[in-house]
Amino acid sequence: MNTDIRYLHLLSNTYPTVADAASEIINLEAILNLPKGTEHFLADLHGEHQAFIHVLKNASGNIKRKVSEIFGNTIRESEKKELCTLIYYPEQKLELIKAAESELDDWYRITIHQLVRVCRDVSSKYTRSKVRKNLPEEFSYIIEELLHERTDDQDKAAYVAVIVDTIISTGRADDFIVAICNVIQRLAIDELHILGDIFDRGPGAHVILDTLRQYHSWDIQWGNHDILWMGAAAGNDACICNVLRLSLRYANLATLEEGYGINLVPLATFALEVYGDDPCSEFMPKLMPGNQMDEKTQLLTAKMHKAIAVLQFKKEAEIFHRHPEWQMEDRTQIECIDFSRQVCTIDGHDYQMKSCHFPTLNSSLITPHSSLTPEESDLMQKLHHSFRVSEKLHKHIRTLLSHGCMYAIHNSNLLFHASCPLEADGSLKEVEIYPGRRYSGKDLMHYIGMMVRSAFQNTGEFPKDYARDYFLYLWCGKDSPLFDKSKMATFERYFLADRETYKEEKGNYFRLRDSAEVCDRILDAFGVEGENRHIINGHVPVHAGSGENPIKAGGRLMVIDGGFSEAYHKETGIAGYTLVYHSRGFQLVQHEPFTSTQDAILRGTDIKSTTQIVEMSTHRMLVADTDKGNELRTQIDELKDLLYAYRHGIIKEKRN
């Protein structure tokens, strides 16, 4: 008996008799022999809420595949499409069907039987107990009965028919259909892994987070854009400015204003007063197709964009000077402008400015250009307050903190958003994240996670003020695992004419990640075991349209940023990836652009997805082959020790 006797006494409260302990051992042993649940991996959603929600609803095309397999040639393709659309959007589709269907009771009868068949298929790899826990309370008994009885059983055919007829006759058919469709969606994906970057570019990051808050099982590895918003919520003014600048750059104010109630009126007022006569041509927003912004609004957006960009560079310079240990004081170009010559001096070289219209910069070299004017200070205070009092923003940030961190290991897969800092020879790089504290690999990721949490606590691992500032380093620091480039050339792109200054050299991880040896070194450092182990990350869009392969390093690395964001569709040639890991192996699902939820409901359009087999297992993987299986075996061993203790009188049974 290896288990601590004190723990066995606690365990005996849950399993008070030999019979209870033995029954649970039987149950757990049976679960070990069920097929492995299906995991879905997604990265870089960037606010594309409609496409993301549709991918969840259709399980990355898996539900459509199951409907085709189940019904084959027994129903028409148009009927399969209608059934799939009903499963994805039951409430909306029901309204359309009821308005057009003349024989509604017959339709209900046929459809309910079809939905039960689909539900039976997606629930087949789970225990009855797990399925039961996922059923809505009001229909739990009825769905469970239908799932485990068949119309082809002569003795039960009438029983099943009466259940369905009674659902219809009591006026509960609509509610039942909605309930069973939601169960199908829920059971089609066992676990969801988000590899970072929910925020920015698209209009619905807040909608994605509202969806995830209700989702049954998910985790996130924070991305650089998530960290930026987390920093803004923590009160980092440079992060606040960056968040606003990116939103204005892509003319995407829905998340800020509608999602989180951020008041942009003070910024608009300030921009009109200071840049009223400035065409702000470098700051015109990047409009996506369908964004019908009029010329007057575009011009106002450009003025707001320039105002917040200048304020951002000033706030960044303030933080960089406060932390010379970051070695980022060379990124204070706002202080290096020579107005008389209209150049910016960087590393001893003069670069021509595109324009030198900076009303809020002191043109003398006596006072640093990065000093805020009284009006800018007042504006910054108002913006800071707006972010700090947004209840919904802070609720969503708490969700990111509770469901995520910098990395995770699931079933021999190492997940992180962007990179693991490396030296030029491929060895893990030590990075100083706090004076005197240097880490690499797994420890680096762990302590950065502790740093992030410290910004929201008064008794964290690191000082709260330092942790708050550190969000800026995570966003644009050379050795940040979320950035890992030589610089972020934002200032250069806006203001310098020489395009050579725009270059951002990627870190060693991106240069060496095609090496199987380097990937193995990283996996070893993180303690990832298993015959088929992998690194999975996103961050850098894969140019699938030009033939780039997302599977690298002989299959050890999978890069799954396929460009969910509409802004990347031309660059990548596709509209996102889902990596699916089921009981038979890995499949990479490549998505084409999603039109709209309305099109899906009205016309039954679906995301066209192409599946590529990445790696297939020699045997069908069971729960026993997973991390969950290891946990269950530990529980079984502990229960066996409890049985031994009962049978040898070490612990007495608690009989009623």
Secondary structure by P-SEA (a helix, b strand, c coil): ccccaaaaaaaaaacccaaaaaaaaaaaaaaaaccccbbbbbcccccaaaaaaaaaaaccaaaaaaaaaaccccccaaaaaaaaaaaacaaaaaaaaaacccaaaaaaaaaaaaaaaaaaaaaccccaaaaaaaccccaaaaaaaaaaccccccccaaaaaaaaaaaaaacaaaaaaaaaaaaaaaacccbbbbccccccccccaaaaaaaaaacccccccccaaaaaaaaaaaccaaaaaaaaaaaaaacccccccccccccaaaaaaaaaaaccccccccccccccccccccaaaaaaaaaaaaaaaaaaaaaaaaaaaaccccccccccccccccccccccccccbbbbbccccccccccccccccccccaaaaaaaaaaaaaaaacaaaaaaaaaaaaccccccccccbbbbcccccccccccbbbbbccccccccaaaaaaaaaaaaaaaacccccccaaaaaaaccccccccccccccccccccccccccccccccbbbbcccccccccaaaaaaaaaaacccccbbbbbbccccccccccccccccccccccccccccccccccccccbbbbbbcccbbbbbbbcccccaaaaaacccccbbbbbbcccccccccccccaaaaaaaaaaaaaaaaaaaaaacccccccc
